[in-house]
Amino acid sequence: MKKALAVTLIVGFLVVDFLFFHDILKPGEVITFPQYLTGLLSIPVILVAGLYLIRGEEALEPAR
C-alpha cells in the first residue's frame, strides 16, 4: 500500500509539473508564483517517495 502511494505521488506531481511547465519556453507564457511553488515543493516529495521505493522503510527513518 505504501509503495502504491509513493508511485501515485511521483506520477501525480510529475503530471502536475508537466501541465504547469510544458509551455515555459513558449513566447508570452507567464508562470505564476503558485506554479513555481508547486514545482519547488514537488522536488522533495518526489525525492522522498523515490528513496522509499529504492530503500524501503529505512529511507523514512531519521538518521542516528
PDBQT receptor file of N, H, CA, C and O in Angstrom, charges set to zero:
ATOM      1  N   MET A   1       0.815  -1.200   0.000  1.00  0.00    +0.000 N 
ATOM      2  CA  MET A   1       0.000   0.000   0.000  1.00  0.00    +0.000 C 
ATOM      3  C   MET A   1       0.865   1.273   0.000  1.00  0.00    +0.000 C 
ATOM      4  O   MET A   1       0.569   2.239  -0.703  1.00  0.00    +0.000 OA
ATOM      5  N   LYS A   2       1.944   1.250   0.808  1.00  0.00    +0.000 N 
ATOM      6  H   LYS A   2       2.184   0.465   1.380  1.00  0.00    +0.000 HD
ATOM      7  CA  LYS A   2       2.814   2.424   0.878  1.00  0.00    +0.000 C 
ATOM      8  C   LYS A   2       3.548   2.641  -0.445  1.00  0.00    +0.000 C 
ATOM      9  O   LYS A   2       3.772   3.779  -0.857  1.00  0.00    +0.000 OA
ATOM     10  N   LYS A   3       3.917   1.552  -1.102  1.00  0.00    +0.000 N 
ATOM     11  H   LYS A   3       3.735   0.627  -0.767  1.00  0.00    +0.000 HD
ATOM     12  CA  LYS A   3       4.605   1.696  -2.387  1.00  0.00    +0.000 C 
ATOM     13  C   LYS A   3       3.649   2.246  -3.437  1.00  0.00    +0.000 C 
ATOM     14  O   LYS A   3       4.058   3.028  -4.295  1.00  0.00    +0.000 OA
ATOM     15  N   ALA A   4       2.387   1.849  -3.381  1.00  0.00    +0.000 N 
ATOM     16  H   ALA A   4       2.055   1.213  -2.684  1.00  0.00    +0.000 HD
ATOM     17  CA  ALA A   4       1.396   2.389  -4.318  1.00  0.00    +0.000 C 
ATOM     18  C   ALA A   4       1.211   3.888  -4.081  1.00  0.00    +0.000 C 
ATOM     19  O   ALA A   4       1.070   4.652  -5.036  1.00  0.00    +0.000 OA
ATOM     20  N   LEU A   5       1.211   4.308  -2.826  1.00  0.00    +0.000 N 
ATOM     21  H   LEU A   5       1.326   3.687  -2.051  1.00  0.00    +0.000 HD
ATOM     22  CA  LEU A   5       1.099   5.727  -2.501  1.00  0.00    +0.000 C 
ATOM     23  C   LEU A   5       2.321   6.491  -3.014  1.00  0.00    +0.000 C 
ATOM     24  O   LEU A   5       2.182   7.586  -3.558  1.00  0.00    +0.000 OA
ATOM     25  N   ALA A   6       3.514   5.922  -2.844  1.00  0.00    +0.000 N 
ATOM     26  H   ALA A   6       3.627   5.032  -2.402  1.00  0.00    +0.000 HD
ATOM     27  CA  ALA A   6       4.738   6.572  -3.319  1.00  0.00    +0.000 C 
ATOM     28  C   ALA A   6       4.709   6.728  -4.835  1.00  0.00    +0.000 C 
ATOM     29  O   ALA A   6       5.055   7.789  -5.355  1.00  0.00    +0.000 OA
ATOM     30  N   VAL A   7       4.303   5.693  -5.540  1.00  0.00    +0.000 N 
ATOM     31  H   VAL A   7       4.021   4.831  -5.118  1.00  0.00    +0.000 HD
ATOM     32  CA  VAL A   7       4.224   5.760  -7.002  1.00  0.00    +0.000 C 
ATOM     33  C   VAL A   7       3.179   6.790  -7.425  1.00  0.00    +0.000 C 
ATOM     34  O   VAL A   7       3.403   7.550  -8.367  1.00  0.00    +0.000 OA
ATOM     35  N   THR A   8       2.044   6.819  -6.739  1.00  0.00    +0.000 N 
ATOM     36  H   THR A   8       1.862   6.201  -5.974  1.00  0.00    +0.000 HD
ATOM     37  CA  THR A   8       0.982   7.783  -7.050  1.00  0.00    +0.000 C 
ATOM     38  C   THR A   8       1.471   9.215  -6.842  1.00  0.00    +0.000 C 
ATOM     39  O   THR A   8       1.188  10.089  -7.661  1.00  0.00    +0.000 OA
ATOM     40  N   LEU A   9       2.199   9.462  -5.757  1.00  0.00    +0.000 N 
ATOM     41  H   LEU A   9       2.429   8.752  -5.091  1.00  0.00    +0.000 HD
ATOM     42  CA  LEU A   9       2.743  10.799  -5.506  1.00  0.00    +0.000 C 
ATOM     43  C   LEU A   9       3.716  11.215  -6.602  1.00  0.00    +0.000 C 
ATOM     44  O   LEU A   9       3.653  12.340  -7.096  1.00  0.00    +0.000 OA
ATOM     45  N   ILE A  10       4.610  10.316  -6.980  1.00  0.00    +0.000 N 
ATOM     46  H   ILE A  10       4.661   9.401  -6.579  1.00  0.00    +0.000 HD
ATOM     47  CA  ILE A  10       5.584  10.634  -8.006  1.00  0.00    +0.000 C 
ATOM     48  C   ILE A  10       4.900  10.930  -9.327  1.00  0.00    +0.000 C 
ATOM     49  O   ILE A  10       5.167  11.955  -9.954  1.00  0.00    +0.000 OA
ATOM     50  N   VAL A  11       4.020  10.039  -9.753  1.00  0.00    +0.000 N 
ATOM     51  H   VAL A  11       3.802   9.206  -9.244  1.00  0.00    +0.000 HD
ATOM     52  CA  VAL A  11       3.323  10.226 -11.040  1.00  0.00    +0.000 C 
ATOM     53  C   VAL A  11       2.453  11.473 -10.994  1.00  0.00    +0.000 C 
ATOM     54  O   VAL A  11       2.424  12.243 -11.954  1.00  0.00    +0.000 OA
ATOM     55  N   GLY A  12       1.748  11.679  -9.898  1.00  0.00    +0.000 N 
ATOM     56  H   GLY A  12       1.772  11.053  -9.118  1.00  0.00    +0.000 HD
ATOM     57  CA  GLY A  12       0.870  12.841  -9.776  1.00  0.00    +0.000 C 
ATOM     58  C   GLY A  12       1.618  14.153  -9.865  1.00  0.00    +0.000 C 
ATOM     59  O   GLY A  12       1.206  15.060 -10.588  1.00  0.00    +0.000 OA
ATOM     60  N   PHE A  13       2.720  14.260  -9.132  1.00  0.00    +0.000 N 
ATOM     61  H   PHE A  13       3.055  13.524  -8.545  1.00  0.00    +0.000 HD
ATOM     62  CA  PHE A  13       3.486  15.502  -9.178  1.00  0.00    +0.000 C 
ATOM     63  C   PHE A  13       4.160  15.709 -10.524  1.00  0.00    +0.000 C 
ATOM     64  O   PHE A  13       4.273  16.844 -10.989  1.00  0.00    +0.000 OA
ATOM     65  N   LEU A  14       4.614  14.621 -11.165  1.00  0.00    +0.000 N 
ATOM     66  H   LEU A  14       4.522  13.700 -10.788  1.00  0.00    +0.000 HD
ATOM     67  CA  LEU A  14       5.194  14.766 -12.495  1.00  0.00    +0.000 C 
ATOM     68  C   LEU A  14       4.157  15.248 -13.505  1.00  0.00    +0.000 C 
ATOM     69  O   LEU A  14       4.470  16.062 -14.373  1.00  0.00    +0.000 OA
ATOM     70  N   VAL A  15       2.937  14.754 -13.400  1.00  0.00    +0.000 N 
ATOM     71  H   VAL A  15       2.683  14.092 -12.695  1.00  0.00    +0.000 HD
ATOM     72  CA  VAL A  15       1.863  15.199 -14.308  1.00  0.00    +0.000 C 
ATOM     73  C   VAL A  15       1.541  16.668 -14.061  1.00  0.00    +0.000 C 
ATOM     74  O   VAL A  15       1.424  17.446 -15.009  1.00  0.00    +0.000 OA
ATOM     75  N   VAL A  16       1.397  17.049 -12.803  1.00  0.00    +0.000 N 
ATOM     76  H   VAL A  16       1.492  16.417 -12.034  1.00  0.00    +0.000 HD
ATOM     77  CA  VAL A  16       1.093  18.447 -12.479  1.00  0.00    +0.000 C 
ATOM     78  C   VAL A  16       2.218  19.358 -12.953  1.00  0.00    +0.000 C 
ATOM     79  O   VAL A  16       1.962  20.405 -13.547  1.00  0.00    +0.000 OA
ATOM     80  N   ASP A  17       3.467  18.961 -12.692  1.00  0.00    +0.000 N 
ATOM     81  H   ASP A  17       3.675  18.110 -12.210  1.00  0.00    +0.000 HD
ATOM     82  CA  ASP A  17       4.604  19.770 -13.147  1.00  0.00    +0.000 C 
ATOM     83  C   ASP A  17       4.629  19.873 -14.663  1.00  0.00    +0.000 C 
ATOM     84  O   ASP A  17       4.904  20.944 -15.204  1.00  0.00    +0.000 OA
ATOM     85  N   PHE A  18       4.348  18.782 -15.352  1.00  0.00    +0.000 N 
ATOM     86  H   PHE A  18       4.125  17.912 -14.913  1.00  0.00    +0.000 HD
ATOM     87  CA  PHE A  18       4.324  18.822 -16.813  1.00  0.00    +0.000 C 
ATOM     88  C   PHE A  18       3.237  19.777 -17.309  1.00  0.00    +0.000 C 
ATOM     89  O   PHE A  18       3.470  20.572 -18.220  1.00  0.00    +0.000 OA
ATOM     90  N   LEU A  19       2.053  19.693 -16.708  1.00  0.00    +0.000 N 
ATOM     91  H   LEU A  19       1.864  19.047 -15.969  1.00  0.00    +0.000 HD
ATOM     92  CA  LEU A  19       0.958  20.569 -17.144  1.00  0.00    +0.000 C 
ATOM     93  C   LEU A  19       1.266  22.036 -16.883  1.00  0.00    +0.000 C 
ATOM     94  O   LEU A  19       0.879  22.899 -17.671  1.00  0.00    +0.000 OA
ATOM     95  N   PHE A  20       1.956  22.327 -15.791  1.00  0.00    +0.000 N 
ATOM     96  H   PHE A  20       2.271  21.626 -15.151  1.00  0.00    +0.000 HD
ATOM     97  CA  PHE A  20       2.301  23.713 -15.476  1.00  0.00    +0.000 C 
ATOM     98  C   PHE A  20       3.440  24.242 -16.333  1.00  0.00    +0.000 C 
ATOM     99  O   PHE A  20       3.416  25.402 -16.744  1.00  0.00    +0.000 OA
ATOM    100  N   PHE A  21       4.436  23.412 -16.607  1.00  0.00    +0.000 N 
ATOM    101  H   PHE A  21       4.456  22.469 -16.273  1.00  0.00    +0.000 HD
ATOM    102  CA  PHE A  21       5.677  23.925 -17.162  1.00  0.00    +0.000 C 
ATOM    103  C   PHE A  21       5.978  23.494 -18.595  1.00  0.00    +0.000 C 
ATOM    104  O   PHE A  21       7.038  23.845 -19.113  1.00  0.00    +0.000 OA
ATOM    105  N   HIS A  22       5.100  22.753 -19.255  1.00  0.00    +0.000 N 
ATOM    106  H   HIS A  22       4.239  22.468 -18.835  1.00  0.00    +0.000 HD
ATOM    107  CA  HIS A  22       5.439  22.276 -20.596  1.00  0.00    +0.000 C 
ATOM    108  C   HIS A  22       5.504  23.404 -21.621  1.00  0.00    +0.000 C 
ATOM    109  O   HIS A  22       6.148  23.251 -22.659  1.00  0.00    +0.000 OA
ATOM    110  N   ASP A  23       4.863  24.512 -21.356  1.00  0.00    +0.000 N 
ATOM    111  H   ASP A  23       4.340  24.637 -20.513  1.00  0.00    +0.000 HD
ATOM    112  CA  ASP A  23       4.898  25.653 -22.272  1.00  0.00    +0.000 C 
ATOM    113  C   ASP A  23       5.805  26.774 -21.785  1.00  0.00    +0.000 C 
ATOM    114  O   ASP A  23       5.674  27.910 -22.240  1.00  0.00    +0.000 OA
ATOM    115  N   ILE A  24       6.722  26.477 -20.871  1.00  0.00    +0.000 N 
ATOM    116  H   ILE A  24       6.828  25.554 -20.501  1.00  0.00    +0.000 HD
ATOM    117  CA  ILE A  24       7.522  27.528 -20.240  1.00  0.00    +0.000 C 
ATOM    118  C   ILE A  24       8.371  28.297 -21.255  1.00  0.00    +0.000 C 
ATOM    119  O   ILE A  24       8.658  29.475 -21.038  1.00  0.00    +0.000 OA
ATOM    120  N   LEU A  25       8.775  27.666 -22.346  1.00  0.00    +0.000 N 
ATOM    121  H   LEU A  25       8.542  26.709 -22.521  1.00  0.00    +0.000 HD
ATOM    122  CA  LEU A  25       9.607  28.340 -23.334  1.00  0.00    +0.000 C 
ATOM    123  C   LEU A  25       8.794  29.010 -24.438  1.00  0.00    +0.000 C 
ATOM    124  O   LEU A  25       9.352  29.658 -25.323  1.00  0.00    +0.000 OA
ATOM    125  N   LYS A  26       7.476  28.851 -24.381  1.00  0.00    +0.000 N 
ATOM    126  H   LYS A  26       7.023  28.325 -23.662  1.00  0.00    +0.000 HD
ATOM    127  CA  LYS A  26       6.614  29.483 -25.382  1.00  0.00    +0.000 C 
ATOM    128  C   LYS A  26       6.581  30.994 -25.142  1.00  0.00    +0.000 C 
ATOM    129  O   LYS A  26       6.390  31.429 -24.006  1.00  0.00    +0.000 OA
ATOM    130  N   PRO A  27       6.764  31.802 -26.194  1.00  0.00    +0.000 N 
ATOM    131  CA  PRO A  27       6.719  33.254 -26.030  1.00  0.00    +0.000 C 
ATOM    132  C   PRO A  27       5.364  33.716 -25.467  1.00  0.00    +0.000 C 
ATOM    133  O   PRO A  27       4.308  33.278 -25.922  1.00  0.00    +0.000 OA
ATOM    134  N   GLY A  28       5.417  34.590 -24.490  1.00  0.00    +0.000 N 
ATOM    135  H   GLY A  28       6.275  34.946 -24.120  1.00  0.00    +0.000 HD
ATOM    136  CA  GLY A  28       4.204  35.137 -23.906  1.00  0.00    +0.000 C 
ATOM    137  C   GLY A  28       3.624  34.315 -22.773  1.00  0.00    +0.000 C 
ATOM    138  O   GLY A  28       2.665  34.743 -22.130  1.00  0.00    +0.000 OA
ATOM    139  N   GLU A  29       4.184  33.145 -22.515  1.00  0.00    +0.000 N 
ATOM    140  H   GLU A  29       4.962  32.797 -23.037  1.00  0.00    +0.000 HD
ATOM    141  CA  GLU A  29       3.683  32.294 -21.433  1.00  0.00    +0.000 C 
ATOM    142  C   GLU A  29       4.146  32.852 -20.091  1.00  0.00    +0.000 C 
ATOM    143  O   GLU A  29       5.332  33.131 -19.911  1.00  0.00    +0.000 OA
ATOM    144  N   VAL A  30       3.229  33.015 -19.157  1.00  0.00    +0.000 N 
ATOM    145  H   VAL A  30       2.266  32.789 -19.303  1.00  0.00    +0.000 HD
ATOM    146  CA  VAL A  30       3.554  33.565 -17.846  1.00  0.00    +0.000 C 
ATOM    147  C   VAL A  30       3.385  32.459 -16.802  1.00  0.00    +0.000 C 
ATOM    148  O   VAL A  30       2.333  31.827 -16.715  1.00  0.00    +0.000 OA
ATOM    149  N   ILE A  31       4.434  32.239 -16.017  1.00  0.00    +0.000 N 
ATOM    150  H   ILE A  31       5.289  32.752 -16.088  1.00  0.00    +0.000 HD
ATOM    151  CA  ILE A  31       4.382  31.265 -14.934  1.00  0.00    +0.000 C 
ATOM    152  C   ILE A  31       4.145  32.040 -13.642  1.00  0.00    +0.000 C 
ATOM    153  O   ILE A  31       4.884  32.972 -13.329  1.00  0.00    +0.000 OA
ATOM    154  N   THR A  32       3.117  31.655 -12.895  1.00  0.00    +0.000 N 
ATOM    155  H   THR A  32       2.516  30.897 -13.149  1.00  0.00    +0.000 HD
ATOM    156  CA  THR A  32       2.747  32.370 -11.679  1.00  0.00    +0.000 C 
ATOM    157  C   THR A  32       3.513  31.839 -10.466  1.00  0.00    +0.000 C 
ATOM    158  O   THR A  32       4.125  30.772 -10.518  1.00  0.00    +0.000 OA
ATOM    159  N   PHE A  33       3.465  32.598  -9.387  1.00  0.00    +0.000 N 
ATOM    160  H   PHE A  33       2.968  33.464  -9.345  1.00  0.00    +0.000 HD
ATOM    161  CA  PHE A  33       4.129  32.189  -8.150  1.00  0.00    +0.000 C 
ATOM    162  C   PHE A  33       3.616  30.842  -7.638  1.00  0.00    +0.000 C 
ATOM    163  O   PHE A  33       4.434  30.005  -7.255  1.00  0.00    +0.000 OA
ATOM    164  N   PRO A  34       2.295  30.586  -7.611  1.00  0.00    +0.000 N 
ATOM    165  CA  PRO A  34       1.833  29.260  -7.165  1.00  0.00    +0.000 C 
ATOM    166  C   PRO A  34       2.372  28.118  -8.037  1.00  0.00    +0.000 C 
ATOM    167  O   PRO A  34       2.626  27.024  -7.531  1.00  0.00    +0.000 OA
ATOM    168  N   GLN A  35       2.546  28.362  -9.330  1.00  0.00    +0.000 N 
ATOM    169  H   GLN A  35       2.339  29.251  -9.740  1.00  0.00    +0.000 HD
ATOM    170  CA  GLN A  35       3.100  27.325 -10.190  1.00  0.00    +0.000 C 
ATOM    171  C   GLN A  35       4.566  27.056  -9.846  1.00  0.00    +0.000 C 
ATOM    172  O   GLN A  35       4.984  25.900  -9.777  1.00  0.00    +0.000 OA
ATOM    173  N   TYR A  36       5.343  28.112  -9.632  1.00  0.00    +0.000 N 
ATOM    174  H   TYR A  36       5.003  29.051  -9.689  1.00  0.00    +0.000 HD
ATOM    175  CA  TYR A  36       6.732  27.927  -9.215  1.00  0.00    +0.000 C 
ATOM    176  C   TYR A  36       6.805  27.221  -7.863  1.00  0.00    +0.000 C 
ATOM    177  O   TYR A  36       7.643  26.341  -7.668  1.00  0.00    +0.000 OA
ATOM    178  N   LEU A  37       5.938  27.599  -6.934  1.00  0.00    +0.000 N 
ATOM    179  H   LEU A  37       5.257  28.315  -7.092  1.00  0.00    +0.000 HD
ATOM    180  CA  LEU A  37       5.925  26.993  -5.621  1.00  0.00    +0.000 C 
ATOM    181  C   LEU A  37       5.576  25.512  -5.706  1.00  0.00    +0.000 C 
ATOM    182  O   LEU A  37       6.176  24.693  -5.010  1.00  0.00    +0.000 OA
ATOM    183  N   THR A  38       4.618  25.167  -6.547  1.00  0.00    +0.000 N 
ATOM    184  H   THR A  38       4.131  25.832  -7.112  1.00  0.00    +0.000 HD
ATOM    185  CA  THR A  38       4.262  23.762  -6.748  1.00  0.00    +0.000 C 
ATOM    186  C   THR A  38       5.445  22.982  -7.303  1.00  0.00    +0.000 C 
ATOM    187  O   THR A  38       5.728  21.873  -6.851  1.00  0.00    +0.000 OA
ATOM    188  N   GLY A  39       6.135  23.556  -8.278  1.00  0.00    +0.000 N 
ATOM    189  H   GLY A  39       5.905  24.457  -8.645  1.00  0.00    +0.000 HD
ATOM    190  CA  GLY A  39       7.308  22.899  -8.836  1.00  0.00    +0.000 C 
ATOM    191  C   GLY A  39       8.410  22.725  -7.808  1.00  0.00    +0.000 C 
ATOM    192  O   GLY A  39       9.054  21.678  -7.756  1.00  0.00    +0.000 OA
ATOM    193  N   LEU A  40       8.628  23.740  -6.996  1.00  0.00    +0.000 N 
ATOM    194  H   LEU A  40       8.105  24.591  -7.038  1.00  0.00    +0.000 HD
ATOM    195  CA  LEU A  40       9.668  23.685  -5.973  1.00  0.00    +0.000 C 
ATOM    196  C   LEU A  40       9.328  22.656  -4.894  1.00  0.00    +0.000 C 
ATOM    197  O   LEU A  40      10.197  21.901  -4.458  1.00  0.00    +0.000 OA
ATOM    198  N   LEU A  41       8.079  22.627  -4.468  1.00  0.00    +0.000 N 
ATOM    199  H   LEU A  41       7.372  23.240  -4.821  1.00  0.00    +0.000 HD
ATOM    200  CA  LEU A  41       7.671  21.693  -3.417  1.00  0.00    +0.000 C 
ATOM    201  C   LEU A  41       7.563  20.258  -3.920  1.00  0.00    +0.000 C 
ATOM    202  O   LEU A  41       7.603  19.320  -3.123  1.00  0.00    +0.000 OA
ATOM    203  N   SER A  42       7.425  20.078  -5.226  1.00  0.00    +0.000 N 
ATOM    204  H   SER A  42       7.393  20.840  -5.873  1.00  0.00    +0.000 HD
ATOM    205  CA  SER A  42       7.341  18.715  -5.748  1.00  0.00    +0.000 C 
ATOM    206  C   SER A  42       8.688  18.005  -5.692  1.00  0.00    +0.000 C 
ATOM    207  O   SER A  42       8.734  16.775  -5.661  1.00  0.00    +0.000 OA
ATOM    208  N   ILE A  43       9.780  18.758  -5.677  1.00  0.00    +0.000 N 
ATOM    209  H   ILE A  43       9.743  19.757  -5.702  1.00  0.00    +0.000 HD
ATOM    210  CA  ILE A  43      11.118  18.137  -5.667  1.00  0.00    +0.000 C 
ATOM    211  C   ILE A  43      11.323  17.272  -4.416  1.00  0.00    +0.000 C 
ATOM    212  O   ILE A  43      11.677  16.102  -4.559  1.00  0.00    +0.000 OA
ATOM    213  N   PRO A  44      11.116  17.796  -3.186  1.00  0.00    +0.000 N 
ATOM    214  CA  PRO A  44      11.322  16.913  -2.023  1.00  0.00    +0.000 C 
ATOM    215  C   PRO A  44      10.318  15.762  -1.963  1.00  0.00    +0.000 C 
ATOM    216  O   PRO A  44      10.657  14.674  -1.497  1.00  0.00    +0.000 OA
ATOM    217  N   VAL A  45       9.097  15.986  -2.424  1.00  0.00    +0.000 N 
ATOM    218  H   VAL A  45       8.821  16.870  -2.803  1.00  0.00    +0.000 HD
ATOM    219  CA  VAL A  45       8.098  14.909  -2.408  1.00  0.00    +0.000 C 
ATOM    220  C   VAL A  45       8.550  13.772  -3.318  1.00  0.00    +0.000 C 
ATOM    221  O   VAL A  45       8.483  12.604  -2.935  1.00  0.00    +0.000 OA
ATOM    222  N   ILE A  46       9.010  14.109  -4.523  1.00  0.00    +0.000 N 
ATOM    223  H   ILE A  46       9.065  15.057  -4.834  1.00  0.00    +0.000 HD
ATOM    224  CA  ILE A  46       9.466  13.092  -5.466  1.00  0.00    +0.000 C 
ATOM    225  C   ILE A  46      10.712  12.394  -4.929  1.00  0.00    +0.000 C 
ATOM    226  O   ILE A  46      10.839  11.176  -5.058  1.00  0.00    +0.000 OA
ATOM    227  N   LEU A  47      11.632  13.148  -4.328  1.00  0.00    +0.000 N 
ATOM    228  H   LEU A  47      11.529  14.138  -4.223  1.00  0.00    +0.000 HD
ATOM    229  CA  LEU A  47      12.845  12.546  -3.778  1.00  0.00    +0.000 C 
ATOM    230  C   LEU A  47      12.546  11.577  -2.635  1.00  0.00    +0.000 C 
ATOM    231  O   LEU A  47      13.079  10.468  -2.606  1.00  0.00    +0.000 OA
ATOM    232  N   VAL A  48      11.702  11.989  -1.701  1.00  0.00    +0.000 N 
ATOM    233  H   VAL A  48      11.269  12.891  -1.724  1.00  0.00    +0.000 HD
ATOM    234  CA  VAL A  48      11.376  11.124  -0.560  1.00  0.00    +0.000 C 
ATOM    235  C   VAL A  48      10.630   9.881  -1.028  1.00  0.00    +0.000 C 
ATOM    236  O   VAL A  48      10.922   8.777  -0.571  1.00  0.00    +0.000 OA
ATOM    237  N   ALA A  49       9.678  10.046  -1.928  1.00  0.00    +0.000 N 
ATOM    238  H   ALA A  49       9.440  10.944  -2.299  1.00  0.00    +0.000 HD
ATOM    239  CA  ALA A  49       8.934   8.888  -2.436  1.00  0.00    +0.000 C 
ATOM    240  C   ALA A  49       9.859   7.961  -3.222  1.00  0.00    +0.000 C 
ATOM    241  O   ALA A  49       9.744   6.740  -3.116  1.00  0.00    +0.000 OA
ATOM    242  N   GLY A  50      10.774   8.528  -4.010  1.00  0.00    +0.000 N 
ATOM    243  H   GLY A  50      10.867   9.520  -4.096  1.00  0.00    +0.000 HD
ATOM    244  CA  GLY A  50      11.719   7.712  -4.757  1.00  0.00    +0.000 C 
ATOM    245  C   GLY A  50      12.670   6.949  -3.842  1.00  0.00    +0.000 C 
ATOM    246  O   GLY A  50      12.946   5.771  -4.071  1.00  0.00    +0.000 OA
ATOM    247  N   LEU A  51      13.171   7.621  -2.805  1.00  0.00    +0.000 N 
ATOM    248  H   LEU A  51      12.947   8.578  -2.620  1.00  0.00    +0.000 HD
ATOM    249  CA  LEU A  51      14.035   6.944  -1.836  1.00  0.00    +0.000 C 
ATOM    250  C   LEU A  51      13.289   5.820  -1.141  1.00  0.00    +0.000 C 
ATOM    251  O   LEU A  51      13.863   4.761  -0.888  1.00  0.00    +0.000 OA
ATOM    252  N   TYR A  52      12.022   6.033  -0.830  1.00  0.00    +0.000 N 
ATOM    253  H   TYR A  52      11.556   6.893  -1.036  1.00  0.00    +0.000 HD
ATOM    254  CA  TYR A  52      11.241   4.979  -0.203  1.00  0.00    +0.000 C 
ATOM    255  C   TYR A  52      11.114   3.772  -1.133  1.00  0.00    +0.000 C 
ATOM    256  O   TYR A  52      11.224   2.630  -0.687  1.00  0.00    +0.000 OA
ATOM    257  N   LEU A  53      10.884   4.022  -2.424  1.00  0.00    +0.000 N 
ATOM    258  H   LEU A  53      10.795   4.949  -2.787  1.00  0.00    +0.000 HD
ATOM    259  CA  LEU A  53      10.758   2.910  -3.370  1.00  0.00    +0.000 C 
ATOM    260  C   LEU A  53      12.076   2.158  -3.521  1.00  0.00    +0.000 C 
ATOM    261  O   LEU A  53      12.081   0.942  -3.711  1.00  0.00    +0.000 OA
ATOM    262  N   ILE A  54      13.198   2.881  -3.437  1.00  0.00    +0.000 N 
ATOM    263  H   ILE A  54      13.195   3.869  -3.283  1.00  0.00    +0.000 HD
ATOM    264  CA  ILE A  54      14.500   2.244  -3.620  1.00  0.00    +0.000 C 
ATOM    265  C   ILE A  54      14.963   1.534  -2.349  1.00  0.00    +0.000 C 
ATOM    266  O   ILE A  54      15.406   0.386  -2.400  1.00  0.00    +0.000 OA
ATOM    267  N   ARG A  55      14.859   2.220  -1.209  1.00  0.00    +0.000 N 
ATOM    268  H   ARG A  55      14.499   3.152  -1.168  1.00  0.00    +0.000 HD
ATOM    269  CA  ARG A  55      15.423   1.692   0.035  1.00  0.00    +0.000 C 
ATOM    270  C   ARG A  55      14.412   1.067   0.976  1.00  0.00    +0.000 C 
ATOM    271  O   ARG A  55      14.792   0.283   1.846  1.00  0.00    +0.000 OA
ATOM    272  N   GLY A  56      13.157   1.385   0.831  1.00  0.00    +0.000 N 
ATOM    273  H   GLY A  56      12.848   2.022   0.125  1.00  0.00    +0.000 HD
ATOM    274  CA  GLY A  56      12.150   0.837   1.730  1.00  0.00    +0.000 C 
ATOM    275  C   GLY A  56      11.976   1.674   2.979  1.00  0.00    +0.000 C 
ATOM    276  O   GLY A  56      12.191   2.887   2.966  1.00  0.00    +0.000 OA
ATOM    277  N   GLU A  57      11.587   1.019   4.053  1.00  0.00    +0.000 N 
ATOM    278  H   GLU A  57      11.413   0.035   4.064  1.00  0.00    +0.000 HD
ATOM    279  CA  GLU A  57      11.249   1.703   5.314  1.00  0.00    +0.000 C 
ATOM    280  C   GLU A  57      12.417   2.494   5.903  1.00  0.00    +0.000 C 
ATOM    281  O   GLU A  57      12.199   3.561   6.477  1.00  0.00    +0.000 OA
ATOM    282  N   GLU A  58      13.651   1.999   5.778  1.00  0.00    +0.000 N 
ATOM    283  H   GLU A  58      13.829   1.133   5.312  1.00  0.00    +0.000 HD
ATOM    284  CA  GLU A  58      14.779   2.693   6.411  1.00  0.00    +0.000 C 
ATOM    285  C   GLU A  58      15.044   4.055   5.797  1.00  0.00    +0.000 C 
ATOM    286  O   GLU A  58      15.722   4.879   6.411  1.00  0.00    +0.000 OA
ATOM    287  N   ALA A  59      14.525   4.319   4.593  1.00  0.00    +0.000 N 
ATOM    288  H   ALA A  59      13.974   3.650   4.094  1.00  0.00    +0.000 HD
ATOM    289  CA  ALA A  59      14.700   5.635   3.976  1.00  0.00    +0.000 C 
ATOM    290  C   ALA A  59      13.900   6.703   4.709  1.00  0.00    +0.000 C 
ATOM    291  O   ALA A  59      14.232   7.887   4.642  1.00  0.00    +0.000 OA
ATOM    292  N   LEU A  60      12.852   6.289   5.405  1.00  0.00    +0.000 N 
ATOM    293  H   LEU A  60      12.582   5.328   5.459  1.00  0.00    +0.000 HD
ATOM    294  CA  LEU A  60      11.991   7.244   6.089  1.00  0.00    +0.000 C 
ATOM    295  C   LEU A  60      12.377   7.453   7.547  1.00  0.00    +0.000 C 
ATOM    296  O   LEU A  60      11.858   8.360   8.198  1.00  0.00    +0.000 OA
ATOM    297  N   GLU A  61      13.286   6.619   8.075  1.00  0.00    +0.000 N 
ATOM    298  H   GLU A  61      13.707   5.882   7.546  1.00  0.00    +0.000 HD
ATOM    299  CA  GLU A  61      13.703   6.755   9.460  1.00  0.00    +0.000 C 
ATOM    300  C   GLU A  61      14.736   7.869   9.608  1.00  0.00    +0.000 C 
ATOM    301  O   GLU A  61      15.576   8.043   8.724  1.00  0.00    +0.000 OA
ATOM    302  N   PRO A  62      14.694   8.625  10.703  1.00  0.00    +0.000 N 
ATOM    303  CA  PRO A  62      15.693   9.672  10.899  1.00  0.00    +0.000 C 
ATOM    304  C   PRO A  62      17.090   9.082  11.100  1.00  0.00    +0.000 C 
ATOM    305  O   PRO A  62      17.238   7.976  11.621  1.00  0.00    +0.000 OA
ATOM    306  N   ALA A  63      18.103   9.827  10.685  1.00  0.00    +0.000 N 
ATOM    307  H   ALA A  63      17.983  10.726  10.262  1.00  0.00    +0.000 HD
ATOM    308  CA  ALA A  63      19.491   9.382  10.846  1.00  0.00    +0.000 C 
ATOM    309  C   ALA A  63      19.864   9.362  12.317  1.00  0.00    +0.000 C 
ATOM    310  O   ALA A  63      19.399  10.188  13.104  1.00  0.00    +0.000 OA
ATOM    311  N   ARG A  64      20.702   8.413  12.672  1.00  0.00    +0.000 N 
ATOM    312  H   ARG A  64      21.079   7.742  12.033  1.00  0.00    +0.000 HD
ATOM    313  CA  ARG A  64      21.120   8.306  14.083  1.00  0.00    +0.000 C 
ATOM    314  C   ARG A  64      22.531   8.739  14.249  1.00  0.00    +0.000 C 
ATOM    315  O   ARG A  64      23.056   8.718  15.362  1.00  0.00    +0.000 OA
TER     316      ARG A  64
